[in-house]
């Protein structure tokens, strides 16, 4: 998959997972957790912004390196010339400072992630400090894989995770199976997915690792809320 598509998919995942954290925060608030989950959510928004900055910097650097390589190739007649020009131009790219705060793409991400979290203006109020439990929002399996906790079709929390072997994306079994049974021309709906194959039943496999992590996350959030309620008694 093209690197920029991967980066865009990761940015979308950060926003979608804030929706999950917001939903869990609203649920736990019924247990009077003393604002603990809300604080973690605010910290998570800050971490999401930091992740977005790094992703956008990588996107810009990737594009600059691609251009530098093309220019080096076009201006070189021999391998030796190419190596010399490429070394010079790639080093110039690496040294260049990148500031993404004023980019429209970053501003749009900030608006989207704050809206998803229901916390517009958090950073301006100085509440997001950029540290916290972003592992509650971005779930990782082997290889530091990032995936959304929301099914791409139903937009509901995934309860029965199933993986598309052709691209690695996760869906909810109860959502995807009826769709592909009724229509053989369905591709992966995840934004930026480069897999162009139509989804077949034999492409889908249950993912017990993801199932376990989702269950553990939800259990931890509920237990945290219950513990906070006991402390207040």
Secondary structure, 3 states (H helix, E strand, C coil): CCHHHHHHHHHHHHHHHHHHHHHHHHHHHHHCCCCHHHHHHHHHHHHHHHHHHHHHHHHHHHHHHHHHHHHHHHCCCCHHHHHHHHHHHHHHHHHCCCCCCCCHHHHHHHHHHHHHHCCCCCCCCCCCCCCCCHHHCCEEECCCEEECCECCCCCCECCCEEEECCCCCEEEHHHHHHHHHHCCCCCCCCCCCCCCCCCCHHHEEECHHHHHHHHHHHHHHHHHHHHHHHHHC
